[in-house]
Structure formats: C-alpha cells, structure tokens
Amino acid sequence: MKILEQALSRRDIKQQYLNYFSTMTKAVVDIERESMAIDAPLHADLELLLIEQGASQNDLWGINLYPDKEGESFVEFTALINIRPHQNNFTMDIGDERVRKRIGDIVRRWVIDA
C-alpha cells in the first residue's frame, strides 16, 4: 500500500503495483485533497490508510486501474466502499459524473500517461 508522493507511469504500475492482482491494482482517490493511494487487497485498506492521514471518508472513492487498457478502460469506477446511500450513491459504481470527472482528472495528474 502506498500513498503516491510523485507521479508514476503505467509501466511503473505494472512493475511495482500489481502485487495482489495480475492485471489491475486497486486505488482510492481523495477528491478533496487530490491524493491517491494504490495497491492493496481491498479498497477499504487504502481508505483506512488515507483516513489515518487526515482524509474525510466522504471524499474517498474506490477505483481500479488497468495499466494494459487504453482510454476510458484504464480506470474502473467500482468498489464496495463506493456504496454510500447518504451521498446518493447506491451501488458499487460511482454514479455522479462530476465525481467521476474529478477522479479522472486526479488520476491523470498522478499517472502521467493515463
């Protein structure tokens, strides 16, 4: 598990952050602080790591990164931690297009060839 401190490439993801799954890594994005944690067996592990660093749970959203996929397929907006009836998100998928766009912008900042 790691909170990113500098941008990385898809190649970096493939070489360093496919420790739990062979084709993807789980990530959690903090849309308020514009930070991202990656590489854990569960999104909840990354969520806890960010909360321990001062993040608010309401700002944290789980995604999956597929370094071998191109375009919109690179990021999957699905995680158990995304089920939030109190934020009008009733499924594992992030339904709010504004939140998805914000996450995409943050991912592109942290993954330089996303």
C-alpha distances in whole Angstrom, upper triangle without the diagonal:
4,7,9,12,15,16,15,17,17,17,14,12,15,14,11,9,11,9,10,13,16,17,14,10,10,9,11,13,15,19,20,18,17,14,11,7,6,5,5,9,10,10,11,8,7,11,11,8,11,14,13,13,17,16,18,18,20,19,16,16,14,14,14,14,17,17,20,22,24,25,24,23,20,18,19,19,19,16,18,17,19,22,24,27,28,26,29,26,27,25,21,22,22,26,27,27,27,23,23,24,22,19,20,22,18,17,20,19,15,16,20,21,20
4,6,9,11,12,12,15,16,16,13,12,15,14,11,9,12,12,13,16,18,18,15,12,11,9,10,12,13,17,18,16,15,11,8,5,6,7,8,12,13,12,13,11,8,11,12,9,10,13,13,12,15,15,18,17,20,18,15,16,14,15,15,14,17,17,20,22,23,24,24,23,19,18,19,19,20,18,20,18,20,23,24,28,28,26,29,26,28,26,23,23,23,26,26,27,26,22,22,23,21,18,19,19,16,15,17,16,13,14,17,19,18
4,6,9,11,12,15,16,18,14,13,17,17,13,12,15,15,16,18,20,20,17,13,12,9,9,10,11,14,15,12,11,7,6,4,7,9,11,15,15,13,14,12,8,10,11,8,8,11,11,10,12,12,15,15,18,15,13,14,14,14,15,15,18,18,22,23,24,24,23,23,19,18,19,19,19,18,20,17,19,22,23,27,26,25,27,25,27,25,22,22,21,25,24,25,23,20,20,21,18,15,17,17,13,13,15,14,11,13,16,19,18
4,6,7,8,12,14,15,12,11,15,15,12,11,15,16,17,19,20,20,17,13,13,10,11,10,11,14,15,12,11,7,6,6,7,10,13,17,17,15,17,15,11,13,15,12,11,15,15,13,15,14,17,18,20,17,15,15,15,15,15,14,17,16,20,21,22,22,21,21,18,17,19,19,20,19,22,20,21,24,25,29,28,26,28,26,28,27,24,23,22,25,25,24,23,20,19,20,17,15,16,15,12,11,13,11,8,10,13,15,15
4,7,9,13,16,17,14,14,18,17,15,14,18,19,21,22,24,23,20,17,17,14,14,13,13,16,16,13,11,8,9,9,11,14,17,20,21,19,20,18,15,16,17,14,13,16,16,13,16,15,19,20,22,19,17,18,18,18,19,17,20,19,23,24,24,24,24,24,21,20,22,22,24,23,25,23,24,27,28,31,31,28,31,29,32,30,27,27,25,28,27,27,25,22,22,22,19,17,18,16,13,13,14,11,9,11,13,16,17
4,7,10,13,14,11,13,16,16,14,14,18,19,22,23,23,22,20,17,18,15,16,14,15,17,18,14,12,10,10,11,12,15,18,22,22,20,22,21,17,19,20,17,16,20,20,17,19,18,22,23,24,20,19,20,20,19,19,17,19,17,21,22,22,22,22,23,19,19,22,22,24,24,27,25,25,29,30,33,33,30,32,30,33,31,28,27,26,28,27,26,25,22,22,21,19,17,17,15,12,12,12,9,7,9,10,13,14
4,7,10,12,10,11,14,14,13,13,17,19,21,21,21,20,18,16,16,14,15,14,15,16,18,15,12,11,10,12,12,15,18,22,22,20,23,21,18,20,22,19,17,21,22,19,21,20,23,23,24,21,19,19,19,17,17,14,16,14,18,19,18,18,19,20,16,16,19,20,22,23,26,24,24,28,29,33,32,30,31,29,32,30,27,25,24,27,26,24,23,21,20,19,17,15,14,13,11,9,9,7,4,6,6,10,11
4,7,8,6,7,11,11,10,11,14,16,18,18,18,17,15,13,15,13,15,15,17,18,20,18,15,13,11,12,11,13,17,20,21,20,22,21,18,20,22,20,19,22,23,21,23,22,24,25,26,22,20,20,19,17,16,13,14,11,15,16,16,17,18,18,14,15,18,20,22,22,25,24,25,28,30,33,33,31,32,30,32,30,26,25,24,27,27,25,24,22,20,20,19,16,15,15,13,10,10,9,6,5,6,8,10
4,5,5,6,9,10,10,11,13,16,18,18,17,15,14,13,15,14,17,17,19,20,23,21,17,16,14,15,13,14,18,21,22,21,24,23,20,22,25,22,21,25,26,24,26,25,27,27,28,24,22,21,19,17,15,12,12,9,11,13,13,14,16,16,12,14,17,19,22,23,26,25,25,29,31,34,35,32,33,30,32,30,26,25,24,27,27,25,25,23,21,20,19,17,15,15,14,11,10,11,8,5,5,6,8
4,5,5,6,9,10,10,11,14,16,15,14,12,11,11,14,14,17,17,20,21,24,22,19,17,15,15,13,13,17,19,20,20,23,22,19,22,25,23,22,26,27,25,28,26,28,27,28,25,22,20,18,15,13,9,9,5,8,10,10,12,14,13,10,12,15,18,19,21,24,24,24,28,30,33,34,31,32,29,31,28,25,23,23,26,26,24,24,23,20,20,20,17,15,16,15,11,11,13,10,7,8,7,7
4,5,5,6,8,10,11,14,16,15,14,12,12,13,16,16,19,20,23,24,27,25,22,20,17,17,14,14,18,20,22,22,25,24,21,24,26,24,24,28,29,27,30,28,30,30,31,28,25,23,21,18,16,12,11,7,9,12,13,16,18,16,13,15,18,21,22,23,27,27,27,31,33,36,37,35,36,32,34,31,27,26,26,29,30,28,28,26,24,23,23,20,18,19,18,15,14,15,13,10,10,9,11
4,5,5,6,7,10,12,15,15,14,13,12,12,14,14,17,18,21,23,25,23,20,17,15,14,12,12,16,18,20,20,23,21,19,22,24,21,21,25,25,24,27,25,28,27,29,26,23,22,20,18,15,12,12,9,12,14,16,18,19,18,14,16,19,21,22,23,26,25,26,30,32,35,36,33,35,32,33,31,27,26,26,29,29,28,28,26,23,23,23,20,18,19,17,14,14,15,11,9,10,11,12
4,6,5,5,7,10,12,12,11,10,9,8,11,11,15,16,19,21,23,22,19,16,13,12,9,9,13,15,17,16,20,18,16,19,21,19,19,23,24,23,25,23,26,25,26,24,21,19,17,14,12,9,9,7,10,12,14,16,17,15,12,13,15,18,19,19,22,22,23,26,28,32,33,31,32,28,30,27,23,23,23,26,27,26,26,23,21,21,21,18,17,18,16,12,13,14,11,9,11,11,11
4,6,6,6,9,12,10,9,8,8,9,12,14,17,19,22,24,27,25,22,20,17,16,12,11,14,16,18,18,22,20,19,22,24,22,23,26,27,26,29,27,29,28,29,27,24,22,19,16,13,10,9,6,8,12,14,17,18,16,13,14,16,19,20,21,24,24,25,28,31,34,35,33,34,31,32,28,25,24,25,28,29,28,28,26,23,24,24,21,19,21,19,16,16,18,15,12,14,13,13
4,6,7,9,12,12,11,11,11,11,15,16,19,21,24,26,29,26,24,21,18,16,13,12,15,17,20,20,23,21,19,23,24,22,23,27,27,26,29,28,30,29,31,29,25,24,21,19,16,13,13,10,12,15,17,20,21,19,16,18,20,22,23,23,26,26,27,31,33,37,38,36,37,33,34,31,28,27,28,31,32,31,31,29,26,27,26,23,22,23,21,18,19,19,16,14,15,15,16
4,6,7,11,12,11,12,11,10,13,14,17,19,21,24,26,24,22,18,15,13,10,9,12,14,17,18,20,18,16,20,21,19,20,23,23,22,26,25,27,26,28,26,23,22,19,18,15,13,13,11,14,17,19,21,22,20,17,18,19,22,22,22,24,24,25,29,31,35,35,33,35,32,33,30,26,26,27,30,31,30,30,27,25,26,25,22,21,22,20,17,18,18,15,13,15,16,16
4,5,8,9,10,10,8,6,9,10,14,16,19,21,24,22,20,17,13,11,7,6,9,11,14,14,17,15,13,17,18,16,17,21,21,21,24,22,24,23,25,23,20,19,16,14,12,10,11,10,13,15,18,20,20,18,15,15,16,18,18,18,20,20,22,25,27,31,32,30,31,28,29,26,23,23,23,27,28,27,27,24,22,24,23,19,19,20,18,15,17,17,14,12,15,16,15
4,6,6,6,7,6,6,9,11,15,17,21,23,26,25,22,19,16,13,10,7,9,10,13,14,17,16,15,18,20,18,20,23,23,23,26,25,26,25,27,25,21,19,16,14,11,10,10,9,12,14,17,19,19,17,14,15,15,18,18,17,20,20,22,25,27,31,32,31,32,28,29,26,22,22,23,26,28,28,28,25,23,25,24,20,20,22,20,17,19,20,17,15,18,17,16
4,6,7,10,9,8,10,13,16,19,22,25,27,26,24,21,17,14,10,7,8,9,12,14,16,14,14,18,19,17,19,22,22,23,26,25,26,25,27,26,22,21,17,16,13,13,13,13,15,18,21,23,23,20,18,18,18,20,19,18,20,20,22,25,28,31,33,31,33,29,30,27,23,23,25,28,30,30,31,27,25,27,26,23,23,25,22,19,22,22,19,18,21,21,20
4,7,9,8,7,9,12,15,18,22,24,27,26,24,21,17,14,11,7,7,6,9,12,14,13,13,16,18,17,19,22,22,23,26,24,26,24,26,25,21,19,16,15,12,12,13,14,16,18,21,23,22,19,17,17,17,18,17,15,17,18,20,23,25,29,31,29,30,27,27,24,20,21,23,26,28,29,30,26,24,27,26,22,23,25,23,20,23,24,20,19,22,22,21
4,6,6,6,9,12,16,19,22,25,28,27,25,22,18,16,12,9,9,8,11,13,16,15,15,18,20,19,21,24,25,25,28,26,27,25,26,25,21,19,16,14,11,11,10,12,13,15,18,20,20,17,15,15,14,17,15,15,17,18,20,22,25,29,31,29,30,26,26,23,19,20,22,25,27,27,28,26,23,25,25,22,22,24,23,19,22,23,20,19,22,21,19
4,6,8,11,15,18,21,25,27,30,29,26,24,20,18,14,12,13,12,15,16,19,19,18,21,23,23,24,27,28,28,31,29,30,28,29,28,24,22,18,16,12,11,10,10,11,13,17,19,19,16,14,15,15,18,17,18,20,22,23,25,28,32,34,32,32,29,29,25,22,22,24,27,29,29,30,27,25,26,27,23,22,25,24,20,22,24,21,18,21,20,19
4,7,10,13,17,19,23,25,28,27,25,22,19,17,14,12,13,13,15,16,20,19,18,21,24,23,24,27,28,28,30,28,29,27,28,26,23,20,17,14,10,9,6,7,7,9,13,16,16,12,11,12,12,16,15,16,19,21,21,24,27,30,32,30,30,27,27,23,20,19,21,24,26,25,27,25,22,23,24,20,19,22,21,18,19,21,19,16,19,17,15
4,7,10,13,16,19,21,24,24,21,19,15,14,10,9,11,11,12,13,16,16,15,17,20,19,20,23,25,25,27,24,25,23,24,23,19,16,13,10,6,5,5,7,8,10,13,15,14,11,9,10,10,13,12,13,16,17,18,21,24,27,29,27,27,24,24,21,17,17,18,21,23,23,24,21,19,20,21,17,16,19,18,14,16,19,16,14,17,16,14
4,6,10,13,16,19,22,21,19,16,12,10,7,5,7,9,10,10,13,13,11,14,17,16,17,20,21,21,23,21,22,20,22,20,16,14,11,9,6,5,7,8,11,12,15,17,16,13,11,10,10,12,12,12,15,15,16,19,22,26,27,25,26,23,23,20,17,16,17,21,22,22,23,20,18,20,19,16,16,18,16,13,16,17,14,13,16,16,14
4,7,10,14,16,19,19,17,14,10,9,6,5,6,7,7,6,10,10,8,11,14,13,14,16,18,18,20,18,19,17,18,17,13,11,7,6,5,6,9,11,14,15,17,18,16,14,12,10,9,10,10,9,11,12,13,16,19,22,23,22,23,19,20,17,14,14,15,18,20,20,21,18,16,18,18,14,15,17,15,12,16,17,14,14,17,18,15
4,7,10,12,15,15,13,10,7,6,4,6,8,10,9,7,10,10,7,9,12,11,11,14,16,16,17,15,16,14,16,14,10,8,6,5,6,7,11,12,16,16,17,17,16,15,12,10,10,10,10,9,12,11,12,16,17,21,22,20,21,18,20,18,14,14,14,17,18,18,19,15,14,16,15,11,12,14,12,10,13,14,11,12,16,16,14
4,7,9,12,12,11,9,6,5,7,9,10,12,10,6,9,9,6,6,10,10,8,11,13,13,14,11,12,11,12,10,6,5,4,6,8,10,14,16,19,19,20,19,17,17,15,11,11,10,11,9,11,9,10,14,15,19,19,17,19,16,18,16,13,13,12,16,16,17,17,13,12,15,13,10,12,14,11,10,14,14,12,13,17,18,16
4,6,9,9,7,6,4,7,9,12,13,16,14,10,12,13,9,9,12,11,9,11,14,13,13,10,11,10,11,8,6,5,6,8,10,11,15,17,20,19,20,19,17,17,15,12,12,11,12,12,14,11,11,15,15,19,19,16,18,16,19,17,15,14,12,15,15,15,14,10,11,12,10,7,10,11,8,8,12,12,10,12,16,17,15
4,6,6,5,5,6,9,12,15,16,18,16,12,13,14,11,9,12,11,8,10,13,11,11,7,8,9,9,5,5,7,9,11,14,15,19,20,24,23,23,22,20,20,18,15,16,13,15,14,16,13,12,16,15,18,18,15,18,16,19,19,17,16,14,16,15,16,14,11,12,13,10,8,12,12,9,10,14,13,12,15,18,20,18
4,6,5,7,9,12,15,18,19,21,19,15,16,17,14,12,15,15,12,13,16,14,13,10,10,10,9,5,7,8,11,12,15,16,20,21,25,23,23,21,19,20,18,15,16,13,15,15,17,14,13,16,15,18,17,14,16,15,19,19,17,16,13,15,13,13,11,8,10,10,7,7,10,10,8,10,13,12,13,15,18,20,17
4,6,8,11,14,17,20,21,24,21,18,18,19,16,14,16,16,12,12,15,13,11,8,8,10,9,6,8,11,14,16,19,20,24,25,28,27,26,24,22,24,22,19,20,17,19,19,20,17,16,18,17,20,18,15,18,18,21,21,20,19,16,18,15,16,13,11,13,13,10,10,13,12,10,13,16,14,15,18,20,22,20
4,5,9,12,15,19,20,23,21,18,18,18,15,13,15,14,10,12,14,11,10,8,9,12,12,8,10,12,15,16,19,20,23,24,27,27,26,25,23,24,22,19,20,18,20,20,21,18,18,21,20,22,21,18,21,21,24,24,22,21,18,21,18,19,16,13,15,15,11,11,14,13,10,13,15,13,13,16,18,21,20
4,7,10,14,17,19,22,20,17,18,18,15,14,16,15,11,14,16,13,13,10,12,13,13,9,10,11,13,14,17,17,20,20,24,23,23,21,20,21,19,16,18,16,18,18,21,18,17,21,20,23,22,19,21,20,23,23,21,20,17,19,17,17,14,12,13,12,9,8,11,9,6,9,11,9,9,13,15,17,16
4,7,10,14,16,19,18,15,16,15,12,12,14,12,9,12,13,11,12,9,12,13,14,10,9,11,12,13,15,15,19,19,22,22,22,21,20,21,18,16,17,16,18,17,19,17,17,20,20,24,23,20,23,21,24,23,21,20,18,20,19,19,17,14,15,15,12,10,12,11,7,9,11,9,8,12,14,17,16
4,7,10,12,16,14,12,13,13,9,10,12,10,8,12,14,12,13,11,13,13,14,11,9,10,10,10,12,12,15,16,19,19,20,19,18,18,15,13,15,14,15,15,17,15,15,19,19,23,23,20,23,20,23,21,19,18,16,20,19,19,18,14,14,15,12,10,11,12,8,8,11,10,8,10,13,16,14
4,7,9,12,12,9,11,10,6,8,10,8,7,11,12,11,13,11,14,13,15,13,10,11,10,10,11,12,15,16,19,20,21,21,20,19,16,14,15,15,15,14,16,14,15,19,20,24,24,22,24,21,23,22,18,18,18,21,21,21,20,17,17,18,16,13,14,15,12,11,14,13,10,12,15,17,16
4,6,10,10,9,11,10,7,10,12,10,10,14,15,14,17,15,17,16,18,16,12,12,10,9,9,9,12,13,16,17,19,20,19,17,14,13,14,14,14,13,15,14,16,19,21,25,25,23,25,22,24,22,18,18,18,22,22,22,22,18,17,19,17,14,15,16,13,11,14,14,11,11,15,16,15
4,7,9,9,11,9,8,11,13,11,13,16,17,17,19,18,20,18,21,19,15,14,12,11,10,10,12,13,16,17,20,21,20,18,15,14,15,15,15,14,16,15,17,20,22,26,27,25,27,24,25,22,19,19,20,23,24,25,25,21,20,22,21,17,18,20,17,14,17,18,14,14,17,18,17
4,5,7,9,6,7,10,11,10,12,15,15,16,19,18,19,17,20,19,15,14,11,12,11,12,14,16,19,20,22,23,22,20,18,16,16,16,15,13,14,14,16,19,21,25,26,25,26,23,24,21,18,19,20,23,25,26,26,22,21,23,22,19,20,22,19,17,20,21,17,17,21,22,20
4,7,9,7,9,12,13,13,15,17,18,19,22,20,21,19,21,20,17,15,12,13,11,13,15,17,19,20,23,24,23,21,19,17,16,16,14,12,12,13,16,18,21,24,26,25,26,23,23,20,16,18,20,23,25,26,27,24,22,25,24,20,22,24,22,19,23,24,20,20,24,24,22
4,5,5,7,9,10,11,13,15,16,18,19,18,18,15,18,17,14,12,9,11,11,13,16,18,21,21,24,24,22,20,19,16,15,14,12,9,9,9,12,14,17,20,22,21,22,19,19,17,13,16,17,21,22,24,25,21,20,23,22,19,20,23,20,19,22,23,20,20,24,25,22
4,5,5,6,9,10,11,12,14,16,17,15,15,12,14,14,10,9,6,8,9,12,15,17,20,20,22,22,20,19,17,14,13,12,10,7,8,7,9,12,14,18,19,18,20,16,17,15,11,13,14,18,19,21,21,17,17,20,18,15,17,20,17,16,19,20,18,18,22,23,20
4,5,5,6,9,10,10,12,14,15,13,13,10,13,13,10,10,8,11,13,16,19,21,24,24,26,26,24,22,21,18,16,15,13,9,8,7,10,12,14,17,18,17,19,17,17,16,13,15,16,19,20,22,23,19,19,22,20,17,20,22,19,19,22,23,20,21,25,26,24
4,5,5,6,9,10,11,13,15,13,15,12,16,15,12,12,11,13,14,16,19,21,24,24,27,27,25,24,21,19,18,17,15,12,12,10,14,16,17,21,21,21,23,20,21,19,16,18,19,22,23,25,25,21,21,24,22,19,21,23,20,19,23,22,20,21,24,26,24
4,5,5,6,9,10,11,13,11,13,11,14,13,9,10,9,11,12,14,17,19,22,23,24,24,23,22,19,17,16,15,14,12,12,10,13,16,17,21,21,20,22,19,21,19,16,17,17,21,21,23,22,18,18,21,19,16,18,19,16,15,19,19,16,17,21,23,21
4,5,5,6,9,10,11,9,9,7,10,10,7,8,8,11,13,16,19,21,25,24,26,25,23,23,21,17,17,15,14,11,11,8,11,13,14,18,17,17,19,17,18,17,15,16,16,19,19,21,20,17,17,20,18,15,18,19,16,16,20,20,17,19,23,24,22
4,5,5,6,9,10,9,10,9,12,12,10,12,12,15,17,19,22,24,27,28,29,29,27,26,24,21,20,19,17,14,14,11,14,16,16,20,19,19,22,20,21,20,18,20,19,22,23,25,24,20,21,23,21,18,21,23,19,19,23,22,20,22,25,27,25
4,6,5,7,9,9,11,11,14,13,11,13,13,15,17,18,22,23,26,27,28,28,27,26,23,21,21,19,19,16,16,14,16,19,19,23,22,21,24,22,24,23,20,21,21,24,24,26,25,21,22,23,21,18,21,22,18,18,21,20,18,20,23,25,24
4,5,5,7,5,8,9,12,10,8,11,12,14,16,18,21,23,26,26,27,27,25,25,22,20,20,18,18,16,16,13,15,18,18,21,20,19,22,20,22,22,19,20,19,22,22,23,22,18,19,21,18,15,19,19,15,16,19,18,16,18,22,24,22
4,5,5,4,6,7,10,10,9,12,13,16,19,21,25,26,30,29,31,30,28,28,25,22,22,20,19,17,17,13,15,17,17,20,18,18,21,20,22,22,20,21,20,23,22,24,22,19,20,22,19,18,21,21,18,19,22,21,19,22,25,28,26
4,5,7,9,10,14,14,12,15,16,19,21,23,26,27,31,31,33,32,31,30,28,25,25,23,22,20,19,16,19,21,20,23,22,22,25,24,25,25,23,24,23,26,26,28,26,22,24,26,23,21,24,24,20,21,24,23,21,23,26,29,28
4,6,9,11,14,13,12,15,17,19,21,22,26,27,30,31,32,31,30,30,27,24,25,23,23,21,21,18,20,22,21,25,23,22,26,24,27,26,24,25,23,26,26,27,25,22,23,24,21,19,22,22,18,19,22,20,18,21,24,27,26
4,7,9,12,11,11,15,17,20,22,24,28,28,32,32,33,32,30,30,28,25,25,23,23,21,21,17,19,21,20,23,21,20,24,23,25,26,24,25,23,25,24,26,23,20,22,23,20,19,22,22,18,20,23,21,20,23,26,28,27
4,6,9,7,8,11,14,17,20,21,25,26,30,29,30,29,27,27,25,22,22,19,20,18,18,14,15,18,17,20,18,17,20,19,22,22,20,21,19,21,20,22,20,16,18,20,16,15,19,19,15,17,20,19,18,21,24,26,24
4,5,6,7,11,14,17,20,22,26,28,31,30,31,29,27,27,26,22,22,19,19,17,17,13,14,16,14,16,14,13,17,17,19,20,19,19,17,19,18,20,18,15,18,19,16,16,19,19,17,19,22,21,20,23,26,28,26
4,5,5,8,11,15,18,20,24,26,29,29,29,28,25,26,24,20,20,16,16,14,13,9,10,12,10,13,12,11,15,14,16,17,15,16,15,17,17,19,18,14,16,19,16,15,19,19,17,18,22,21,20,23,26,28,25
4,6,8,11,15,18,21,25,27,30,29,29,27,24,25,24,20,19,16,16,14,14,10,10,11,9,11,9,8,12,11,14,15,15,15,13,15,14,16,15,12,14,17,14,14,17,18,16,18,21,21,21,23,26,28,25
4,7,10,13,17,19,22,24,27,26,26,25,22,23,21,18,17,14,15,14,15,11,10,13,11,14,13,10,14,13,16,16,15,15,12,14,13,15,13,10,12,14,11,11,14,15,13,15,18,17,17,20,23,24,22
4,7,10,13,16,19,21,25,24,24,23,20,21,19,15,15,12,12,11,12,8,8,11,11,14,14,12,14,13,15,15,13,13,11,14,14,15,14,10,12,14,12,10,14,15,12,13,17,17,16,18,21,23,20
4,7,10,13,16,19,22,21,21,20,17,17,16,12,11,8,9,8,10,7,6,10,10,14,14,12,13,11,13,12,10,10,8,11,11,13,13,9,9,12,11,8,11,13,12,12,15,16,15,17,20,21,18
4,7,10,14,16,19,18,19,19,16,15,14,10,9,7,6,5,8,6,6,10,12,15,16,14,16,12,14,12,9,9,9,12,13,15,15,11,11,14,13,10,12,15,13,12,15,17,15,16,19,20,17
4,7,10,13,15,14,16,15,12,12,10,7,6,5,5,6,10,10,9,12,15,18,19,17,18,14,16,13,10,9,9,13,14,14,15,12,10,13,12,9,10,13,12,10,13,15,14,14,17,17,14
4,7,10,12,11,13,14,12,10,8,6,5,7,7,8,11,12,12,15,18,21,23,21,21,17,18,15,12,11,12,15,17,17,18,15,13,15,15,12,12,15,14,11,14,16,14,13,16,16,13
4,6,9,9,11,11,10,9,6,5,7,9,10,12,15,16,16,19,21,25,26,24,24,21,22,19,15,14,15,18,19,18,19,17,14,15,15,12,11,14,13,9,12,14,12,10,13,12,10
4,6,6,8,10,10,7,5,6,8,11,12,14,18,19,18,21,24,27,29,27,27,23,24,21,17,16,17,20,21,20,22,19,16,17,18,15,13,16,16,12,13,16,14,12,14,12,10
4,6,8,10,11,9,6,9,11,15,16,18,21,22,22,25,27,31,32,29,30,26,28,24,21,20,20,23,24,22,23,21,18,19,20,16,14,17,16,12,13,15,13,10,12,10,8
4,7,10,12,9,7,11,13,16,18,20,23,24,24,27,30,33,34,32,32,28,29,26,23,21,22,24,26,24,25,24,20,21,22,19,17,19,19,15,15,18,17,13,14,12,10
4,7,8,6,5,9,11,14,16,18,22,23,22,25,28,31,32,30,29,26,27,24,21,19,20,22,23,21,23,21,18,18,20,17,15,17,18,14,14,18,17,13,15,12,10
4,7,6,5,9,12,15,17,20,24,25,23,26,29,31,33,30,29,26,28,25,22,20,20,21,22,20,21,21,17,17,19,17,13,16,17,14,13,16,16,13,13,10,8
4,5,6,8,11,14,17,20,23,24,22,25,27,29,31,28,27,24,26,23,21,18,18,19,19,17,18,18,14,14,16,14,11,13,15,12,11,15,16,13,13,10,8
4,5,6,8,10,13,17,20,21,19,22,24,26,27,24,24,21,22,20,18,14,14,15,16,13,15,15,11,11,14,12,9,12,14,12,12,15,16,14,15,13,9
4,5,7,10,12,15,19,20,19,21,24,26,28,25,24,21,22,19,17,14,15,16,18,16,18,17,13,14,16,14,11,15,16,13,13,17,17,14,16,13,10
4,7,10,12,15,19,19,18,21,24,26,28,25,25,22,23,20,17,15,15,17,18,17,18,17,13,14,15,12,10,13,13,10,11,14,13,11,13,10,7
4,6,9,12,16,16,15,18,20,23,24,21,21,18,20,17,14,12,12,14,15,14,15,13,10,11,12,9,8,11,11,8,10,13,13,11,14,12,9
4,6,9,12,14,12,15,17,20,22,19,19,16,17,14,11,8,9,12,14,13,15,13,10,12,14,11,10,14,14,11,14,17,16,14,17,16,13
4,7,10,11,9,12,14,16,18,16,15,12,13,11,8,5,6,9,11,11,12,10,7,11,12,9,10,13,13,12,14,17,16,16,19,18,15
4,7,9,7,9,12,15,17,15,15,11,12,9,5,4,7,10,12,13,15,13,11,14,15,12,13,17,16,15,18,20,19,18,22,21,18
4,5,5,8,11,14,16,15,15,11,12,9,5,7,8,12,14,16,17,14,13,17,17,14,15,19,17,16,19,21,20,20,23,23,20
4,5,6,9,12,15,14,14,11,10,8,5,8,10,13,16,18,19,16,16,19,19,16,19,22,20,19,23,24,23,23,27,27,23
4,6,8,11,13,12,13,10,11,9,7,10,10,13,15,17,18,14,15,18,17,15,18,20,18,18,22,23,21,22,26,26,23
4,6,9,11,9,10,7,8,7,5,7,6,9,11,14,15,11,12,15,15,13,16,18,17,17,20,22,21,22,25,25,22
4,6,9,9,9,6,5,5,5,8,8,10,12,15,17,14,14,18,18,16,19,22,21,21,24,25,25,25,29,29,26
4,5,5,6,5,6,8,9,10,10,11,12,15,16,13,15,18,18,17,20,22,21,22,25,26,25,27,30,31,27
4,5,5,5,5,8,11,12,12,12,13,16,17,15,17,20,20,19,22,24,24,25,28,29,29,30,33,34,30
4,6,7,9,12,14,15,13,13,13,17,17,15,18,20,20,20,23,24,24,25,28,29,29,30,33,34,31
4,6,8,11,13,13,11,10,10,13,13,11,14,17,16,16,19,21,20,22,25,25,26,27,30,31,28
4,6,9,12,12,10,9,9,13,13,12,14,17,17,17,20,22,22,23,26,27,27,28,31,32,28
4,6,8,8,7,6,8,11,13,11,12,15,16,15,18,20,20,21,23,25,25,26,29,29,26
4,7,8,9,8,11,14,16,14,15,19,19,18,20,23,23,23,26,28,28,28,31,31,28
4,5,7,8,11,14,16,14,14,18,19,17,19,22,22,21,24,26,26,26,29,29,25
4,7,9,12,14,16,14,13,17,17,15,17,20,20,19,22,24,23,23,26,26,23
4,6,9,11,13,11,10,13,15,13,14,18,18,17,19,22,21,21,24,24,20
4,6,8,10,7,7,10,11,10,12,15,15,15,18,20,20,20,23,23,19
4,6,9,8,8,11,13,12,14,16,17,17,20,22,22,23,25,25,21
4,5,5,6,9,10,11,12,14,16,17,19,20,21,22,24,24,21
4,5,5,6,8,10,10,12,14,15,16,18,20,20,22,22,19
4,5,5,6,9,10,11,12,14,15,17,19,20,21,22,19
4,5,5,6,9,10,11,12,14,15,17,18,20,21,18
4,5,5,6,9,10,10,12,14,15,16,18,18,15
4,5,5,6,9,10,11,12,14,15,16,17,14
4,5,5,6,9,10,11,13,14,16,17,14
4,5,5,6,9,10,11,12,14,15,12
4,5,5,6,9,10,10,12,12,9
4,6,5,6,9,10,11,12,10
4,5,5,6,9,10,12,10
4,5,5,6,8,10,7
4,5,5,6,7,5
4,6,6,9,9
4,6,9,9
4,6,5
4,6
4
